[in-house]
């Protein structure tokens, strides 16, 4: 699994810093990330993870304890698979 630490809680349908009505996804597919141009990380990096069947966990680095929760397998942030 690739751990992607960010400044927001996960993957959203639009930028949560600019749009208070943004909706966070608990789980999203690689196809949805690429097809909808969701700003998670570089599109080629997402495509390489998809091709190698390597899930990505996007979580907020600024929330205390999130690294440990993510490492322990708790459902923190958004899972891209």
PyMOL Python script that loads the backbone (N, CA, C, O; Angstrom):
from pymol import cmd

cmd.read_pdbstr("""\
ATOM      1  N   UNK A   1       0.843  -1.181   0.000  1.00  0.00           N
ATOM      2  CA  UNK A   1       0.000   0.000   0.000  1.00  0.00           C
ATOM      3  C   UNK A   1       0.888   1.244   0.000  1.00  0.00           C
ATOM      4  O   UNK A   1       1.933   1.290   0.648  1.00  0.00           O
ATOM      5  N   UNK A   2       0.437   2.239  -0.745  1.00  0.00           N
ATOM      6  CA  UNK A   2       1.092   3.538  -0.738  1.00  0.00           C
ATOM      7  C   UNK A   2       0.341   4.430   0.252  1.00  0.00           C
ATOM      8  O   UNK A   2      -0.881   4.552   0.169  1.00  0.00           O
ATOM      9  N   UNK A   3       1.053   5.043   1.174  1.00  0.00           N
ATOM     10  CA  UNK A   3       0.455   5.975   2.133  1.00  0.00           C
ATOM     11  C   UNK A   3       0.697   7.390   1.625  1.00  0.00           C
ATOM     12  O   UNK A   3       1.843   7.820   1.501  1.00  0.00           O
ATOM     13  N   UNK A   4      -0.375   8.112   1.334  1.00  0.00           N
ATOM     14  CA  UNK A   4      -0.290   9.484   0.816  1.00  0.00           C
ATOM     15  C   UNK A   4      -0.788  10.426   1.894  1.00  0.00           C
ATOM     16  O   UNK A   4      -1.995  10.568   2.091  1.00  0.00           O
ATOM     17  N   UNK A   5       0.137  11.072   2.592  1.00  0.00           N
ATOM     18  CA  UNK A   5      -0.213  12.022   3.647  1.00  0.00           C
ATOM     19  C   UNK A   5      -0.483  13.386   3.021  1.00  0.00           C
ATOM     20  O   UNK A   5       0.299  13.861   2.197  1.00  0.00           O
ATOM     21  N   UNK A   6      -1.581  14.011   3.409  1.00  0.00           N
ATOM     22  CA  UNK A   6      -1.974  15.304   2.850  1.00  0.00           C
ATOM     23  C   UNK A   6      -2.399  16.251   3.971  1.00  0.00           C
ATOM     24  O   UNK A   6      -2.289  15.924   5.152  1.00  0.00           O
ATOM     25  N   UNK A   7      -2.879  17.411   3.587  1.00  0.00           N
ATOM     26  CA  UNK A   7      -3.382  18.386   4.548  1.00  0.00           C
ATOM     27  C   UNK A   7      -4.892  18.365   4.681  1.00  0.00           C
ATOM     28  O   UNK A   7      -5.464  19.193   5.390  1.00  0.00           O
ATOM     29  N   UNK A   8      -5.550  17.418   4.001  1.00  0.00           N
ATOM     30  CA  UNK A   8      -7.000  17.248   4.115  1.00  0.00           C
ATOM     31  C   UNK A   8      -7.280  15.806   4.521  1.00  0.00           C
ATOM     32  O   UNK A   8      -6.375  14.972   4.511  1.00  0.00           O
ATOM     33  N   UNK A   9      -8.526  15.507   4.876  1.00  0.00           N
ATOM     34  CA  UNK A   9      -8.858  14.204   5.452  1.00  0.00           C
ATOM     35  C   UNK A   9      -8.870  13.037   4.471  1.00  0.00           C
ATOM     36  O   UNK A   9      -8.832  11.884   4.901  1.00  0.00           O
ATOM     37  N   UNK A  10      -8.920  13.295   3.182  1.00  0.00           N
ATOM     38  CA  UNK A  10      -8.958  12.217   2.200  1.00  0.00           C
ATOM     39  C   UNK A  10      -9.194  12.781   0.813  1.00  0.00           C
ATOM     40  O   UNK A  10      -8.822  13.918   0.524  1.00  0.00           O
ATOM     41  N   UNK A  11      -9.816  11.979  -0.049  1.00  0.00           N
ATOM     42  CA  UNK A  11     -10.122  12.382  -1.420  1.00  0.00           C
ATOM     43  C   UNK A  11     -11.548  12.930  -1.450  1.00  0.00           C
ATOM     44  O   UNK A  11     -12.480  12.303  -0.946  1.00  0.00           O
ATOM     45  N   UNK A  12     -11.696  14.094  -2.041  1.00  0.00           N
ATOM     46  CA  UNK A  12     -12.991  14.764  -2.133  1.00  0.00           C
ATOM     47  C   UNK A  12     -13.412  14.930  -3.586  1.00  0.00           C
ATOM     48  O   UNK A  12     -12.592  14.839  -4.500  1.00  0.00           O
ATOM     49  N   UNK A  13     -14.701  15.175  -3.783  1.00  0.00           N
ATOM     50  CA  UNK A  13     -15.211  15.409  -5.135  1.00  0.00           C
ATOM     51  C   UNK A  13     -14.769  16.763  -5.687  1.00  0.00           C
ATOM     52  O   UNK A  13     -14.763  16.965  -6.901  1.00  0.00           O
ATOM     53  N   UNK A  14     -14.401  17.688  -4.803  1.00  0.00           N
ATOM     54  CA  UNK A  14     -13.846  18.993  -5.178  1.00  0.00           C
ATOM     55  C   UNK A  14     -13.026  19.504  -4.000  1.00  0.00           C
ATOM     56  O   UNK A  14     -13.071  18.927  -2.914  1.00  0.00           O
ATOM     57  N   UNK A  15     -12.291  20.562  -4.206  1.00  0.00           N
ATOM     58  CA  UNK A  15     -11.374  21.069  -3.185  1.00  0.00           C
ATOM     59  C   UNK A  15     -12.136  21.496  -1.928  1.00  0.00           C
ATOM     60  O   UNK A  15     -12.908  22.453  -1.974  1.00  0.00           O
ATOM     61  N   UNK A  16     -11.929  20.794  -0.799  1.00  0.00           N
ATOM     62  CA  UNK A  16     -12.667  21.136   0.430  1.00  0.00           C
ATOM     63  C   UNK A  16     -12.239  22.467   1.040  1.00  0.00           C
ATOM     64  O   UNK A  16     -12.963  23.034   1.858  1.00  0.00           O
ATOM     65  N   UNK A  17     -11.079  22.963   0.653  1.00  0.00           N
ATOM     66  CA  UNK A  17     -10.626  24.255   1.169  1.00  0.00           C
ATOM     67  C   UNK A  17     -11.361  25.412   0.508  1.00  0.00           C
ATOM     68  O   UNK A  17     -11.484  26.489   1.093  1.00  0.00           O
ATOM     69  N   UNK A  18     -11.852  25.193  -0.712  1.00  0.00           N
ATOM     70  CA  UNK A  18     -12.573  26.226  -1.453  1.00  0.00           C
ATOM     71  C   UNK A  18     -14.080  26.013  -1.455  1.00  0.00           C
ATOM     72  O   UNK A  18     -14.847  26.959  -1.640  1.00  0.00           O
ATOM     73  N   UNK A  19     -14.506  24.758  -1.248  1.00  0.00           N
ATOM     74  CA  UNK A  19     -15.927  24.416  -1.325  1.00  0.00           C
ATOM     75  C   UNK A  19     -16.366  23.704  -0.043  1.00  0.00           C
ATOM     76  O   UNK A  19     -16.063  22.525   0.141  1.00  0.00           O
ATOM     77  N   UNK A  20     -17.071  24.402   0.838  1.00  0.00           N
ATOM     78  CA  UNK A  20     -17.490  23.773   2.094  1.00  0.00           C
ATOM     79  C   UNK A  20     -18.466  22.608   1.906  1.00  0.00           C
ATOM     80  O   UNK A  20     -18.660  21.811   2.825  1.00  0.00           O
ATOM     81  N   UNK A  21     -19.084  22.501   0.722  1.00  0.00           N
ATOM     82  CA  UNK A  21     -20.014  21.406   0.464  1.00  0.00           C
ATOM     83  C   UNK A  21     -19.329  20.198  -0.180  1.00  0.00           C
ATOM     84  O   UNK A  21     -20.009  19.282  -0.643  1.00  0.00           O
ATOM     85  N   UNK A  22     -17.999  20.184  -0.215  1.00  0.00           N
ATOM     86  CA  UNK A  22     -17.259  19.063  -0.803  1.00  0.00           C
ATOM     87  C   UNK A  22     -17.552  17.779  -0.035  1.00  0.00           C
ATOM     88  O   UNK A  22     -17.693  17.790   1.188  1.00  0.00           O
ATOM     89  N   UNK A  23     -17.640  16.677  -0.768  1.00  0.00           N
ATOM     90  CA  UNK A  23     -17.963  15.370  -0.188  1.00  0.00           C
ATOM     91  C   UNK A  23     -16.720  14.487  -0.247  1.00  0.00           C
ATOM     92  O   UNK A  23     -16.100  14.342  -1.301  1.00  0.00           O
ATOM     93  N   UNK A  24     -16.360  13.897   0.898  1.00  0.00           N
ATOM     94  CA  UNK A  24     -15.206  13.011   0.954  1.00  0.00           C
ATOM     95  C   UNK A  24     -15.629  11.586   0.633  1.00  0.00           C
ATOM     96  O   UNK A  24     -16.693  11.134   1.057  1.00  0.00           O
ATOM     97  N   UNK A  25     -14.794  10.885  -0.115  1.00  0.00           N
ATOM     98  CA  UNK A  25     -15.020   9.482  -0.443  1.00  0.00           C
ATOM     99  C   UNK A  25     -14.316   8.606   0.584  1.00  0.00           C
ATOM    100  O   UNK A  25     -13.167   8.869   0.936  1.00  0.00           O
ATOM    101  N   UNK A  26     -14.993   7.565   1.069  1.00  0.00           N
ATOM    102  CA  UNK A  26     -14.326   6.583   1.933  1.00  0.00           C
ATOM    103  C   UNK A  26     -13.484   5.648   1.073  1.00  0.00           C
ATOM    104  O   UNK A  26     -12.365   5.284   1.432  1.00  0.00           O
ATOM    105  N   UNK A  27     -14.051   5.268  -0.074  1.00  0.00           N
ATOM    106  CA  UNK A  27     -13.371   4.408  -1.030  1.00  0.00           C
ATOM    107  C   UNK A  27     -13.645   4.946  -2.421  1.00  0.00           C
ATOM    108  O   UNK A  27     -14.752   5.403  -2.706  1.00  0.00           O
ATOM    109  N   UNK A  28     -12.654   4.895  -3.280  1.00  0.00           N
ATOM    110  CA  UNK A  28     -12.802   5.331  -4.658  1.00  0.00           C
ATOM    111  C   UNK A  28     -11.903   4.449  -5.516  1.00  0.00           C
ATOM    112  O   UNK A  28     -10.856   3.991  -5.059  1.00  0.00           O
ATOM    113  N   UNK A  29     -12.310   4.213  -6.752  1.00  0.00           N
ATOM    114  CA  UNK A  29     -11.503   3.363  -7.630  1.00  0.00           C
ATOM    115  C   UNK A  29     -10.439   4.191  -8.342  1.00  0.00           C
ATOM    116  O   UNK A  29     -10.549   5.413  -8.446  1.00  0.00           O
ATOM    117  N   UNK A  30      -9.418   3.512  -8.825  1.00  0.00           N
ATOM    118  CA  UNK A  30      -8.391   4.180  -9.620  1.00  0.00           C
ATOM    119  C   UNK A  30      -9.041   4.842 -10.834  1.00  0.00           C
ATOM    120  O   UNK A  30      -8.718   5.976 -11.188  1.00  0.00           O
ATOM    121  N   UNK A  31      -9.961   4.114 -11.464  1.00  0.00           N
ATOM    122  CA  UNK A  31     -10.642   4.641 -12.653  1.00  0.00           C
ATOM    123  C   UNK A  31     -11.364   5.945 -12.337  1.00  0.00           C
ATOM    124  O   UNK A  31     -11.277   6.901 -13.108  1.00  0.00           O
ATOM    125  N   UNK A  32     -12.081   5.997 -11.204  1.00  0.00           N
ATOM    126  CA  UNK A  32     -12.804   7.216 -10.829  1.00  0.00           C
ATOM    127  C   UNK A  32     -11.847   8.385 -10.587  1.00  0.00           C
ATOM    128  O   UNK A  32     -12.137   9.519 -10.969  1.00  0.00           O
ATOM    129  N   UNK A  33     -10.711   8.107  -9.954  1.00  0.00           N
ATOM    130  CA  UNK A  33      -9.725   9.163  -9.703  1.00  0.00           C
ATOM    131  C   UNK A  33      -9.229   9.736 -11.024  1.00  0.00           C
ATOM    132  O   UNK A  33      -9.146  10.954 -11.188  1.00  0.00           O
ATOM    133  N   UNK A  34      -8.899   8.850 -11.969  1.00  0.00           N
ATOM    134  CA  UNK A  34      -8.361   9.302 -13.244  1.00  0.00           C
ATOM    135  C   UNK A  34      -9.429   9.911 -14.140  1.00  0.00           C
ATOM    136  O   UNK A  34      -9.193  10.948 -14.759  1.00  0.00           O
ATOM    137  N   UNK A  35     -10.596   9.287 -14.221  1.00  0.00           N
ATOM    138  CA  UNK A  35     -11.660   9.768 -15.110  1.00  0.00           C
ATOM    139  C   UNK A  35     -12.226  11.110 -14.661  1.00  0.00           C
ATOM    140  O   UNK A  35     -12.602  11.938 -15.490  1.00  0.00           O
ATOM    141  N   UNK A  36     -12.285  11.323 -13.350  1.00  0.00           N
ATOM    142  CA  UNK A  36     -12.863  12.562 -12.817  1.00  0.00           C
ATOM    143  C   UNK A  36     -11.808  13.597 -12.451  1.00  0.00           C
ATOM    144  O   UNK A  36     -12.127  14.633 -11.869  1.00  0.00           O
ATOM    145  N   UNK A  37     -10.544  13.317 -12.793  1.00  0.00           N
ATOM    146  CA  UNK A  37      -9.428  14.225 -12.505  1.00  0.00           C
ATOM    147  C   UNK A  37      -9.430  14.683 -11.046  1.00  0.00           C
ATOM    148  O   UNK A  37      -9.247  15.865 -10.757  1.00  0.00           O
ATOM    149  N   UNK A  38      -9.638  13.738 -10.139  1.00  0.00           N
ATOM    150  CA  UNK A  38      -9.606  14.059  -8.717  1.00  0.00           C
ATOM    151  C   UNK A  38      -8.165  14.361  -8.327  1.00  0.00           C
ATOM    152  O   UNK A  38      -7.265  13.564  -8.591  1.00  0.00           O
ATOM    153  N   UNK A  39      -7.950  15.499  -7.708  1.00  0.00           N
ATOM    154  CA  UNK A  39      -6.597  15.976  -7.403  1.00  0.00           C
ATOM    155  C   UNK A  39      -6.030  15.264  -6.187  1.00  0.00           C
ATOM    156  O   UNK A  39      -6.042  15.798  -5.078  1.00  0.00           O
ATOM    157  N   UNK A  40      -5.535  14.059  -6.405  1.00  0.00           N
ATOM    158  CA  UNK A  40      -4.953  13.271  -5.328  1.00  0.00           C
ATOM    159  C   UNK A  40      -3.433  13.334  -5.418  1.00  0.00           C
ATOM    160  O   UNK A  40      -2.750  13.717  -4.468  1.00  0.00           O
ATOM    161  N   UNK A  41      -2.935  12.957  -6.560  1.00  0.00           N
ATOM    162  CA  UNK A  41      -1.511  12.944  -6.843  1.00  0.00           C
ATOM    163  C   UNK A  41      -1.354  12.896  -8.354  1.00  0.00           C
ATOM    164  O   UNK A  41      -2.352  12.895  -9.074  1.00  0.00           O
ATOM    165  N   UNK A  42      -0.150  12.858  -8.838  1.00  0.00           N
ATOM    166  CA  UNK A  42       0.113  12.815 -10.259  1.00  0.00           C
ATOM    167  C   UNK A  42      -0.639  11.647 -10.917  1.00  0.00           C
ATOM    168  O   UNK A  42      -0.611  10.528 -10.406  1.00  0.00           O
ATOM    169  N   UNK A  43      -1.303  11.905 -12.040  1.00  0.00           N
ATOM    170  CA  UNK A  43      -2.103  10.884 -12.719  1.00  0.00           C
ATOM    171  C   UNK A  43      -1.268   9.669 -13.117  1.00  0.00           C
ATOM    172  O   UNK A  43      -1.757   8.540 -13.058  1.00  0.00           O
ATOM    173  N   UNK A  44      -0.016   9.884 -13.522  1.00  0.00           N
ATOM    174  CA  UNK A  44       0.819   8.742 -13.906  1.00  0.00           C
ATOM    175  C   UNK A  44       1.152   7.877 -12.690  1.00  0.00           C
ATOM    176  O   UNK A  44       1.272   6.659 -12.821  1.00  0.00           O
ATOM    177  N   UNK A  45       1.302   8.481 -11.515  1.00  0.00           N
ATOM    178  CA  UNK A  45       1.550   7.704 -10.295  1.00  0.00           C
ATOM    179  C   UNK A  45       0.331   6.867  -9.931  1.00  0.00           C
ATOM    180  O   UNK A  45       0.468   5.715  -9.520  1.00  0.00           O
ATOM    181  N   UNK A  46      -0.858   7.437 -10.079  1.00  0.00           N
ATOM    182  CA  UNK A  46      -2.098   6.694  -9.821  1.00  0.00           C
ATOM    183  C   UNK A  46      -2.212   5.538 -10.804  1.00  0.00           C
ATOM    184  O   UNK A  46      -2.559   4.425 -10.409  1.00  0.00           O
ATOM    185  N   UNK A  47      -1.926   5.785 -12.079  1.00  0.00           N
ATOM    186  CA  UNK A  47      -2.007   4.740 -13.100  1.00  0.00           C
ATOM    187  C   UNK A  47      -1.007   3.618 -12.827  1.00  0.00           C
ATOM    188  O   UNK A  47      -1.328   2.445 -13.019  1.00  0.00           O
ATOM    189  N   UNK A  48       0.205   3.967 -12.381  1.00  0.00           N
ATOM    190  CA  UNK A  48       1.193   2.935 -12.064  1.00  0.00           C
ATOM    191  C   UNK A  48       0.751   2.089 -10.879  1.00  0.00           C
ATOM    192  O   UNK A  48       0.962   0.876 -10.873  1.00  0.00           O
ATOM    193  N   UNK A  49       0.137   2.716  -9.870  1.00  0.00           N
ATOM    194  CA  UNK A  49      -0.382   1.956  -8.733  1.00  0.00           C
ATOM    195  C   UNK A  49      -1.494   1.015  -9.191  1.00  0.00           C
ATOM    196  O   UNK A  49      -1.571  -0.130  -8.747  1.00  0.00           O
ATOM    197  N   UNK A  50      -2.351   1.506 -10.079  1.00  0.00           N
ATOM    198  CA  UNK A  50      -3.438   0.668 -10.614  1.00  0.00           C
ATOM    199  C   UNK A  50      -2.862  -0.532 -11.351  1.00  0.00           C
ATOM    200  O   UNK A  50      -3.293  -1.663 -11.125  1.00  0.00           O
ATOM    201  N   UNK A  51      -1.900  -0.298 -12.224  1.00  0.00           N
ATOM    202  CA  UNK A  51      -1.309  -1.378 -13.017  1.00  0.00           C
ATOM    203  C   UNK A  51      -0.626  -2.426 -12.150  1.00  0.00           C
ATOM    204  O   UNK A  51      -0.585  -3.602 -12.511  1.00  0.00           O
ATOM    205  N   UNK A  52      -0.093  -2.005 -11.013  1.00  0.00           N
ATOM    206  CA  UNK A  52       0.610  -2.926 -10.116  1.00  0.00           C
ATOM    207  C   UNK A  52      -0.245  -3.394  -8.947  1.00  0.00           C
ATOM    208  O   UNK A  52       0.256  -4.017  -8.011  1.00  0.00           O
ATOM    209  N   UNK A  53      -1.559  -3.085  -9.008  1.00  0.00           N
ATOM    210  CA  UNK A  53      -2.511  -3.495  -7.968  1.00  0.00           C
ATOM    211  C   UNK A  53      -2.043  -3.080  -6.573  1.00  0.00           C
ATOM    212  O   UNK A  53      -2.086  -3.860  -5.622  1.00  0.00           O
ATOM    213  N   UNK A  54      -1.595  -1.827  -6.484  1.00  0.00           N
ATOM    214  CA  UNK A  54      -1.070  -1.273  -5.239  1.00  0.00           C
ATOM    215  C   UNK A  54      -2.039  -0.204  -4.728  1.00  0.00           C
ATOM    216  O   UNK A  54      -2.065   0.904  -5.264  1.00  0.00           O
ATOM    217  N   UNK A  55      -2.833  -0.517  -3.706  1.00  0.00           N
ATOM    218  CA  UNK A  55      -3.798   0.466  -3.201  1.00  0.00           C
ATOM    219  C   UNK A  55      -3.105   1.687  -2.600  1.00  0.00           C
ATOM    220  O   UNK A  55      -1.944   1.626  -2.197  1.00  0.00           O
ATOM    221  N   UNK A  56      -3.840   2.790  -2.549  1.00  0.00           N
ATOM    222  CA  UNK A  56      -3.341   4.044  -1.992  1.00  0.00           C
ATOM    223  C   UNK A  56      -4.254   4.466  -0.857  1.00  0.00           C
ATOM    224  O   UNK A  56      -5.475   4.470  -1.017  1.00  0.00           O
ATOM    225  N   UNK A  57      -3.687   4.820   0.284  1.00  0.00           N
ATOM    226  CA  UNK A  57      -4.453   5.346   1.411  1.00  0.00           C
ATOM    227  C   UNK A  57      -4.107   6.821   1.542  1.00  0.00           C
ATOM    228  O   UNK A  57      -2.956   7.170   1.804  1.00  0.00           O
ATOM    229  N   UNK A  58      -5.102   7.691   1.359  1.00  0.00           N
ATOM    230  CA  UNK A  58      -4.923   9.137   1.460  1.00  0.00           C
ATOM    231  C   UNK A  58      -5.478   9.573   2.810  1.00  0.00           C
ATOM    232  O   UNK A  58      -6.640   9.308   3.118  1.00  0.00           O
ATOM    233  N   UNK A  59      -4.653  10.241   3.619  1.00  0.00           N
ATOM    234  CA  UNK A  59      -5.085  10.627   4.963  1.00  0.00           C
ATOM    235  C   UNK A  59      -4.454  11.957   5.365  1.00  0.00           C
ATOM    236  O   UNK A  59      -3.494  12.419   4.748  1.00  0.00           O
ATOM    237  N   UNK A  60      -5.009  12.559   6.408  1.00  0.00           N
ATOM    238  CA  UNK A  60      -4.543  13.856   6.891  1.00  0.00           C
ATOM    239  C   UNK A  60      -3.370  13.663   7.841  1.00  0.00           C
ATOM    240  O   UNK A  60      -3.507  13.048   8.899  1.00  0.00           O
ATOM    241  N   UNK A  61      -2.220  14.195   7.455  1.00  0.00           N
ATOM    242  CA  UNK A  61      -1.016  14.089   8.278  1.00  0.00           C
ATOM    243  C   UNK A  61      -1.111  14.949   9.529  1.00  0.00           C
ATOM    244  O   UNK A  61      -0.464  14.656  10.534  1.00  0.00           O
ATOM    245  N   UNK A  62      -1.913  16.008   9.477  1.00  0.00           N
ATOM    246  CA  UNK A  62      -1.999  16.959  10.592  1.00  0.00           C
ATOM    247  C   UNK A  62      -2.873  16.473  11.744  1.00  0.00           C
ATOM    248  O   UNK A  62      -2.866  17.074  12.818  1.00  0.00           O
ATOM    249  N   UNK A  63      -3.619  15.401  11.536  1.00  0.00           N
ATOM    250  CA  UNK A  63      -4.454  14.860  12.608  1.00  0.00           C
ATOM    251  C   UNK A  63      -3.610  13.920  13.464  1.00  0.00           C
ATOM    252  O   UNK A  63      -3.077  12.928  12.967  1.00  0.00           O
ATOM    253  N   UNK A  64      -3.492  14.236  14.743  1.00  0.00           N
ATOM    254  CA  UNK A  64      -2.665  13.438  15.652  1.00  0.00           C
ATOM    255  C   UNK A  64      -3.099  11.979  15.653  1.00  0.00           C
ATOM    256  O   UNK A  64      -4.285  11.672  15.775  1.00  0.00           O
ATOM    257  N   UNK A  65      -2.125  11.084  15.515  1.00  0.00           N
ATOM    258  CA  UNK A  65      -2.389   9.657  15.569  1.00  0.00           C
ATOM    259  C   UNK A  65      -2.758   9.018  14.244  1.00  0.00           C
ATOM    260  O   UNK A  65      -2.874   7.795  14.170  1.00  0.00           O
ATOM    261  N   UNK A  66      -2.946   9.806  13.195  1.00  0.00           N
ATOM    262  CA  UNK A  66      -3.378   9.238  11.917  1.00  0.00           C
ATOM    263  C   UNK A  66      -2.350   8.300  11.294  1.00  0.00           C
ATOM    264  O   UNK A  66      -2.723   7.305  10.672  1.00  0.00           O
ATOM    265  N   UNK A  67      -1.070   8.599  11.451  1.00  0.00           N
ATOM    266  CA  UNK A  67      -0.063   7.702  10.875  1.00  0.00           C
ATOM    267  C   UNK A  67      -0.159   6.333  11.528  1.00  0.00           C
ATOM    268  O   UNK A  67      -0.129   5.315  10.838  1.00  0.00           O
ATOM    269  N   UNK A  68      -0.273   6.298  12.840  1.00  0.00           N
ATOM    270  CA  UNK A  68      -0.368   5.018  13.545  1.00  0.00           C
ATOM    271  C   UNK A  68      -1.661   4.290  13.182  1.00  0.00           C
ATOM    272  O   UNK A  68      -1.649   3.081  12.950  1.00  0.00           O
ATOM    273  N   UNK A  69      -2.779   5.022  13.132  1.00  0.00           N
ATOM    274  CA  UNK A  69      -4.053   4.382  12.773  1.00  0.00           C
ATOM    275  C   UNK A  69      -3.980   3.799  11.364  1.00  0.00           C
ATOM    276  O   UNK A  69      -4.437   2.681  11.127  1.00  0.00           O
ATOM    277  N   UNK A  70      -3.409   4.551  10.440  1.00  0.00           N
ATOM    278  CA  UNK A  70      -3.277   4.070   9.072  1.00  0.00           C
ATOM    279  C   UNK A  70      -2.388   2.831   9.027  1.00  0.00           C
ATOM    280  O   UNK A  70      -2.710   1.854   8.351  1.00  0.00           O
ATOM    281  N   UNK A  71      -1.271   2.875   9.747  1.00  0.00           N
ATOM    282  CA  UNK A  71      -0.335   1.749   9.759  1.00  0.00           C
ATOM    283  C   UNK A  71      -0.942   0.503  10.393  1.00  0.00           C
ATOM    284  O   UNK A  71      -0.573  -0.617  10.041  1.00  0.00           O
ATOM    285  N   UNK A  72      -1.862   0.692  11.319  1.00  0.00           N
ATOM    286  CA  UNK A  72      -2.526  -0.437  11.985  1.00  0.00           C
ATOM    287  C   UNK A  72      -3.711  -0.969  11.178  1.00  0.00           C
ATOM    288  O   UNK A  72      -4.357  -1.935  11.584  1.00  0.00           O
ATOM    289  N   UNK A  73      -3.991  -0.342  10.041  1.00  0.00           N
ATOM    290  CA  UNK A  73      -5.057  -0.834   9.186  1.00  0.00           C
ATOM    291  C   UNK A  73      -6.432  -0.255   9.451  1.00  0.00           C
ATOM    292  O   UNK A  73      -7.422  -0.726   8.892  1.00  0.00           O
ATOM    293  N   UNK A  74      -6.506   0.764  10.303  1.00  0.00           N
ATOM    294  CA  UNK A  74      -7.800   1.382  10.571  1.00  0.00           C
ATOM    295  C   UNK A  74      -8.239   2.169   9.342  1.00  0.00           C
ATOM    296  O   UNK A  74      -7.401   2.653   8.581  1.00  0.00           O
ATOM    297  N   UNK A  75      -9.540   2.299   9.148  1.00  0.00           N
ATOM    298  CA  UNK A  75     -10.051   3.012   7.967  1.00  0.00           C
ATOM    299  C   UNK A  75      -9.948   4.530   8.116  1.00  0.00           C
ATOM    300  O   UNK A  75     -10.939   5.205   8.396  1.00  0.00           O
ATOM    301  N   UNK A  76      -8.745   5.051   7.925  1.00  0.00           N
ATOM    302  CA  UNK A  76      -8.485   6.486   8.020  1.00  0.00           C
ATOM    303  C   UNK A  76      -8.477   7.062   6.611  1.00  0.00           C
ATOM    304  O   UNK A  76      -7.878   6.479   5.707  1.00  0.00           O
ATOM    305  N   UNK A  77      -9.130   8.192   6.419  1.00  0.00           N
ATOM    306  CA  UNK A  77      -9.095   8.861   5.120  1.00  0.00           C
ATOM    307  C   UNK A  77      -9.826   8.102   4.040  1.00  0.00           C
ATOM    308  O   UNK A  77     -10.914   7.570   4.259  1.00  0.00           O
ATOM    309  N   UNK A  78      -9.210   8.058   2.856  1.00  0.00           N
ATOM    310  CA  UNK A  78      -9.805   7.444   1.674  1.00  0.00           C
ATOM    311  C   UNK A  78      -8.903   6.328   1.151  1.00  0.00           C
ATOM    312  O   UNK A  78      -7.682   6.473   1.092  1.00  0.00           O
ATOM    313  N   UNK A  79      -9.522   5.225   0.778  1.00  0.00           N
ATOM    314  CA  UNK A  79      -8.791   4.107   0.158  1.00  0.00           C
ATOM    315  C   UNK A  79      -9.056   4.156  -1.344  1.00  0.00           C
ATOM    316  O   UNK A  79     -10.207   4.150  -1.781  1.00  0.00           O
ATOM    317  N   UNK A  80      -7.988   4.203  -2.123  1.00  0.00           N
ATOM    318  CA  UNK A  80      -8.097   4.131  -3.584  1.00  0.00           C
ATOM    319  C   UNK A  80      -7.661   2.727  -3.973  1.00  0.00           C
ATOM    320  O   UNK A  80      -6.538   2.314  -3.686  1.00  0.00           O
ATOM    321  N   UNK A  81      -8.554   1.997  -4.627  1.00  0.00           N
ATOM    322  CA  UNK A  81      -8.227   0.625  -5.015  1.00  0.00           C
ATOM    323  C   UNK A  81      -8.950   0.209  -6.271  1.00  0.00           C
ATOM    324  O   UNK A  81      -8.784  -0.920  -6.734  1.00  0.00           O
TER     325      UNK A  81
END
""", "prot")
cmd.dss("prot")
cmd.show_as("cartoon", "prot")
cmd.util.cbc("prot")
cmd.orient("prot")
